[in-house]
Amino acid sequence: MICMLAGGLGIFLLGMKNMSDGMQAVAGSSLRRLIGAVTNNRILAAIVGVIVTCIVQSSSITTVMVIGFVNSGVMGLAQGIGVIMGANIGTTITGWILVLKVGKYGLPILGFSAFAYLFSKGDRWRYWAMFLMGVGMVFFGLEIMKDACSVIKEVPDFEAWFAKFNADTYWGVLKCAAVGCILTTLVQSSSATLGITISLATQGVISYPTAAALVLGENIGTTITAFLASLGTTTHARRAAYFHVIFNLFGVMWITFVFQWYIRFIQSIVSVDVAQAVMVDGSPTYPNVVAAIAATHSVFNIANTLMFLPFVAPMVRFLEWAVPSRSFKEKPRLTDLDVLILETPLLAIEQSRKEILKMGDGCLKMLDWLLQLMNEDEPDKTLADRLKQRERVLDSVQDEVAEFITGLLSSGNVSHSTAEEARRQLRLADEYESISDYIANLDKFDRKLRRDGFRFLDSQRVDLGELNRHIMEYVAAVHDGLVKENRNVLASTSAAEKRIRDEIKSLRRKHLEELSTDPMVPMVSVAFLAALNAYDRVRDHTRNIAETIAHDK
């Protein structure tokens, strides 16, 4: 019995993971757009939480992901609270999947989808097959657990022990909820506990009220994952995790007071007799109880969310009071990247993309500052220091992005398309960092001349100013192509790139002709040629970015 229960649970959990991974890969860009749609509108945030959790098949993954976003500052606490409430509703989809009376087809579904997974050529078909394979494993694992639980009824000692857990009194409800909480805390998966609960209930080992009380306890137990993920994070992230605990704990507390009325209400909604047994292979089973358990889970979380939605703002104020901010800066890193988000590769890759877009914005600002510095009669130390600091920041950001993407690629849970996108992002981060280096070098040339008592000639400053403007327009056009994911950006900017290349050649030729007719300070001549070379390298790296975008499949 123990071997069957452990094996069935293992297959069930592996099935849940395959369903999650398959749907994440298939949903792809839609999942990223959903997270990007989260605003301060609490209802919209809750809806996003529901949909994302239905896709990833785990409220724990969604909640940990939200804590990662709140920790990095990408999502506000009020937004995170909305998504967490929605995640609690979304996780109830598991119960409704199990309501489908296709348990006996679990093994055929698993078999056919495994063949499709092994032999299909396209990635999309493989991930659909992975999802269906997960569905088959979930039902097959549940069938094995049901068979294991049927043995319990044949062993009087086991049946007597389970009889001690009965939700016919208030203390009995609390005792069952505590068992559900502890079991979920131990296995770190409310879906696993739900599977066990359904297996016991369908075999008649426990009654429907007892199963309902266990499910309520599972809602508290599942908060441990998010709580552990919040350890060592920022104050905002810890507030989000504490809200998850408060939300589920308060919900279970109030529902236990009206528990007997609540289960009667659920039975009236489901309109099935949960005590009606069906004979299967000579032994009674109770299939109708699955729908009642799923409804118990869903109605509880929907009611709890509706109760909390009007009080999001007061909850935020309460959490800010209960978990005060620390007196020191909590965010030592420059980026908004957080390792907690690596659990969901598709969202992780979107976060790193946002950091690369910030690098592009930084390069454009540096070009604008450079133009101002070159045209100043007197050196502007404040602006020059700001430009140097921005270059150092982009160096560090590139290091953090590279570390984050390397961690993502080494996680072993990355689809082919996500891995390709990760490698492209590594190249983009390197190209933007190189652009920032050359822009900083251009300012160094000007500052070195000033320090030695020289300046670029007036005509040179005019020529470099025009070249700087043309370069800035080109970088902005390519960066806009990256923002809009425009695959035609290489073709649409090739004319501008060629004009800049010709302009640099023309300025170099003009300078060499001037050297043969008019005397020029050697240091000014060397600095001017070095500046032209630096601008040429900025053009070259920008073209590399355009090529990377164009080759994005």
N, C-alpha and C positions, 0 to 999 in steps of 0.2 A: 504493500500500500504506500509506504514512504517513498519507495523508488519511483512508483508511478506518479505520485503527487509531485515529487521533485522534477521528474522528467517532463511531465505535462506543463508545470509552471515555467520551466526553462524554455520549452518550445513556445509557450504563450508569450513570454517576455521577448524572445528573439523575433517572434512575429510582429509584436508591437513596434520593435525597433526597425524592422524592414518596412513596415507600413509607413513609419515616420520618415525614414531616409528616402524611400521611393517618392512619397508625396512632396517632400521638400525639393527634390531634384526636378520633379515634373512642374511644380508650382513656380519655381525659380524666380523670375523677374516679378511675378505677381506678388509673391511674398515680400519682396523688397519694397515694392510700391505701397503695399499695405502698411508696413512699418513707417514709411515716409509720410503716410496720410494721417498719422496720429497727431492730433492737435489738442488744444486745451478743452475742446468740446468733450465732456466726460462720456456722453452717450456714444459718440463716434469712436472714442478710445476703447470703450467696452465692446463695441461691435468688432473692432479690429482684433481685440483679445480673443473673442469667440472664434473668429475665422482662422486666425493664425494657429490657435490651439487645435482646432479641427484638422488643420493641415499637418502640423507636427505631431499630433496625437499624444501630446503630453503637456499638462499644465505646468509641470515642474520645469520643462525646457523653456516654455514661454516666460515663466516667472523669473527664472535665472537670467534669461536673456534681457528681460526688462530691468533687473537689478544691474546688469552690465551696462545698459544704456544710461540708466540714472547715475550710476557710478562715474561714467565717463562724461556726463553732462550733456549728452545728446538728447535725452528726454527729461522733462521736468517731473517733479514728484507727483503733481496732480495728474499728468498724463499717464505716468506709470501706474498709479492707483487704478485709473480707469481700465487699463489693459489687464491688470491683475484680476479685477472683478470679472471681466469678460472671459479670461482664461479659465476661471472656475466653472463657468457655464460650458465653455468649449470642451472641457475634459469629460463631460457627461456623454459625449458622442460615443465613447467606448461601449457604454452599457447598451445604447441603442443598436450598435453594430451587432452585439451579441443577442439582441432580441430576434434577429433574422434566424429563422429556423432552418439553417443550412449546415448545422454541425456535422452531419454525416457526410457532407460534400467537402469538408475541410481538406481531407487527404487528396482527392482528385484535383481540387483547385491548386493545392500546393504542388502536386506533380506536374500538371500541365504548365503552370506559370514558371516552374523551375526549368523546364525544357525551353520555354520562350526566353527566359533570362540567360540561359547558357548559349543559345544559338542565334539570337537576334543580333543584327548588325548595328542598327541605330541605337544611340544612347537613350532617346526618349522611350522607345519600345522596351528597352532593358529596365528602365526605371518603373514603367507601368507594370512590367512583369514582377519586379521586386515588390511593389505595393501589393499586387494580388497574391504573391507568394507569402507575404506577411499576413494577409487576410486568411489564407489557408492554414497557416501555422497557428494563428490565434484560435481558430475553430477546432483544429486538430488537438492543440494543447488543452483546450477546454474540455473536449470529449475525454481525453486521458484523465484529467483531473476529476471529471464526473464519475468515471469508472472507479477511480481510487476512492472517492468519497462514498461510493455505494458499498464498499467493503466495511466502512465504519458501522453501518447499521447491523452488520452481521457479528460485530464484536461488542458484547454488552458493556464492557468497561469503557470503551471509547464513547459509546452512545450515552452512557450515564454521565461521563465527563462533560460532553457537549450540552447535556440537558441542564447543567448548572447555569448556562448562559441563556437566559430567557428574558426578553424585554416586556414582560407582562406587568412590571411595576416600574416606578420612577428610578429606583436604585438599580433595577435590572437594566434599564435603558442606559444609565450612566456606565454600568459595568461593561456592557457590550460595546459602547462607544469607546471606552478606554482600551478594550482589546483591539478594536479596529485601528485605533490611533497607534498603539504599540507595534502591531504587526506591520503597518504601513511605514512606520519609522525604521523598523528593522530591514525591510526589503527595499526601502527607498522608491517604492512605486505603488501609487494608489490603484493603477490598472491591475497589477498583480493581485493585490488584496481583493479587488472587485471580482477578479476571475475566481479566486478561491471561495469568496462569499457566494457567488452564483452557483458554483459547483456543489457546495454544501446545501444550499437552499433547494436546488432542483432535485436533489436526491432525498429531500425530506429530513436531512440530519438536523437542520435548524429551521425554525419557522420564518415566515416572511417578516414579522415585526423585529425578530432578532437580526435578520439580514439587513433590514432598514437601519437599525441602530448601529450595526457594524459599519455600514456605508457612511453614516454621519461621522463616526470616529475617524474614518479614512481621510475625511476632509481636513481634520486637524493634523493627522500624521504626515500628510503630504507637504505641510509647510516647513518641515525640517530641512528639506533640500534647499529651499530658498534662504532659510536662516543660516545654514552652513556656508552658502555661497556669499553671504553678506559679510562674513567675518573678515576683518582686515580691509574693508572697502571704505568709501567716504560716508559721511553722515547721511547724505541724501539716499544712498543705496541702502543703508541700514534702516532708515525710516520706511523705505518701500517694503523691505523684508518684514519689518515689525507690523506693517499694515496687513500683510498677508496673514500673519498669525492672528492678529486681532479680528480681522474680517471673518475667518473661519471659526475661531473660538467663540466669538459672540453669536454667530449664526447657529452653531450647534447648541449653545446654552439656551437660546430662546426657543428653539424647535423642540428641545427635550421637555419643556414645560407643557407643550400642547401635543406631545408625541402621539398619544392614543387617538386624538381627534385627527391628527395629520395623516396617519396611516389609513384611517377610514376614508379620508378625503382622497387620498391617492387611489385607493381601490375603486372609489366611485368614478374617478377620471378614467382609469384603465378599463373598467367595466369587464373584468375577468375574475373568475373565482380562483384566487391563488392557492386555495386548499384542495382544488380539484386535481386528483392524481390520474395519470395516464400510464397504463401498463406497457412497459417496454422490456422485451425479453423476460417476461415473468416477474419483473420487479416494478414497483410504482415510482414514477418520476413526476415532478411538478413543473412543467415547462412554462406555465403562465406566470410564475413568480418572477421570471427574468424581466418582463415588461414592467412589472410593479417596482422592481428594484431600480431599473433605469429611470422610471418616472420619479421615484423618491429622490434620486440623485439630482435630476434636472430641476424639478420644481423647487427643491431646497435652495439650490444655487441661484436660480432666477429670482426667487423671493428675496433672498439675502442681498442680491445685487440691487434690486429695486428699492430696498430699504436704505442702502448705503448711498445710492447715487445722489440724492439731494444734499447729502452731508459731506461731499468730497472736500469742499473748502474748509469747513470746520475740522475735518479729520487732518488735513494738511497742517492747520494751525496747532492742533493737539500734538501731532507728531513732532513738529518743530519745537514745541515746549517740552515734550517728554524726552526727546533726543536732541539736546542742544548742540550747536555747532562747536567744533574744536577751535582753540585759540590760534592754531597755526595753519599754514597752507596745506591742504590735504591732497593736492594733486601735483605730485612731483613731475609727472610726464607732461610733454608738450601736446601730445595728440589726444583725441577722444577714444582711442582704441583701448579695448579691455579684453583680457584673456577669457572672461566669462562668456563672451559672444562667440568664441571659437566652437562652442557646442553646436551652433547652427551656422555651418560654413557659408550658406547663401547670404545671410545677413552680415556675417563677418566680412565678406568680400565687399559688400556694399559700404560698410563703415570705412574700410581702408581706401575705397574709391573716393569717399568724401574728403579724406585727408589729402589725397593726391590733388584733388580739385583745389583745396586750400593752398597747396604748394604752388599751383599755377597762378592763383590770385596774388600770392606773395611775390612771384617773379615779375608780374605786371606792375605791382606797386614799386618794386625796386627800379624798374626801368623809368618810371615816372619820376622817382626821387633823383635818379642819376641825371636826367635831363635838367632838373632844377639846379642841381649842384654844379653842373658844367657851366650854366649861364650866370651863376652868382659871381659878382665882382670880388666879394670877400668870402672866404670859406665859411660854410655853415656847419659848425662842428656838431650841433645837435642832430641835424638831418643826416650827416655823414655817419654818426654813431648809430643812428636808427637803421641805416642801410647795412652797416656791418653786422649789427645785431640780428637783422632779419636773415642775413646769409648764414649766420651761425645757427639760428633756429631751424632753417631749412635743412641744414646738415643733420641736426639731431632728429628732426621729423623723419628724414629719409631712413635713419638708423632704426627708429621705432617702427616704421612701416615695414622695413625689411625683416625685422625680428618677428613682427606680428604675422606677416605672410608666410615666413618660414615655419612658424609654429602651426599655422593653418595647414600647410602642405604636408607637414610631418604627422598630422593627426590621424591620417589613414582613413578619414571619413569624408573624402572630397570627390565629387564627380569630376569627370574628364573636363567638362566645360568650365567648371569652377577653377580647376587647376590651371587651365589655359589662361583664364582671366587673371588669376593670381600672378602668373609669370609675366603677363603683360603689365600688370601694375608695378611689379618690381622694376621693369625697364622704364616705365613712365616716371617713377619716383627718382630713378637715377638720372634721367634726362633733365628733369626740372631742377634737381640739385646741381647738376653741371651748369645749367643756365645761370643759376644764382651765383655760382663761383665766378663765371666770366663777367657778370655785371659788377660784382664786388671788385674784380681786377681792374675794370674800366675806371672805377672811382679811385683806385690806388694810383693809376697812372696820372690822373689829374692832380691828386693831392701831392704826389712826389714832385711834380713839376713846380707846383706852388711853393712847396717847402724849399726848393732850391732857387727860388726867385724867378721862375719862368712860368709862362702860360702857353696854351695852344694859341696859334695865330687866330686873328679874328675870322679869317676865311675858313680855317680849320674847324673852329667852333661852330660856325654856321653849317658846314658840311656834316660834322658829327651830329649836330642837333637834328638835321633832316634825316640822316641815317637812323638815328635813335627812334625818331617818330615812325619811320617806315618799319623798323624792326618791331616796335611795340604794337603796331597795327597787325603785323603778321602773327606775332605770338598770341595776341588777343583773338584773332580769327581761328587759329588752331585750337586754342584753349576752349573757345566757344563750341568748336566741333566736338571736343571731348565731353563737355557738359551735356550737349544735346545728343551724344553718341551718333554723330553724323559720319557715316562710313565714306562719304564722298569728300571729306575735308581735304585729303591729299590733292585730289584733282582740282577742287575749287580754290585752293591757295597756291597752286604750283606757279601761276603767273606772277603772284606777288613775291614768291621765293626767288624766282629767276630774276626779277627786277632788282631785288636786293643784292643778289650775287653779282649782277652786272654793275650795280652802283658801287659796290666795294672794289671791284676790279678797276673801274673808271677813276675812283678816288686814289687808288694806289698808283695808277699810271700818271695821273695828274701831279701827285706829290713827287714822284721820281723826276718828272720833267721840270718841276719848280726847283728841285735840288741842283740841276745842271745850269740854271740861269741865275737864281738868287741864293745868296748864302743863308744858311739856317743853322741854328744851334743844334748840334748832334743829338742832345738829349731830347729836344722837342721832336726831331725827326723820328727817333727810335720810338718815342711814346706814341706818336701818331700812327706809325705802322703797326705797333702792338695793339692799339685801340681798334684799328681796322680788322686785325686778325681776331681779336676777341669778339667783335660784332659778327664776324663770319662764323665763328664757332657757335654763337648763340643761334644764328640762322640754321646751322647744321643740326644742332640738337633739337630745334623746333621742328625741323623737317622729319627727324627721327620719330618725334611724338606723332606727327601727322601720319607717318607710315604705320606706326603701331595701331592707331585708331582705325586706319583703312583696312588693315589685315585682321581686325577683330571679327571673328566668325560667330 
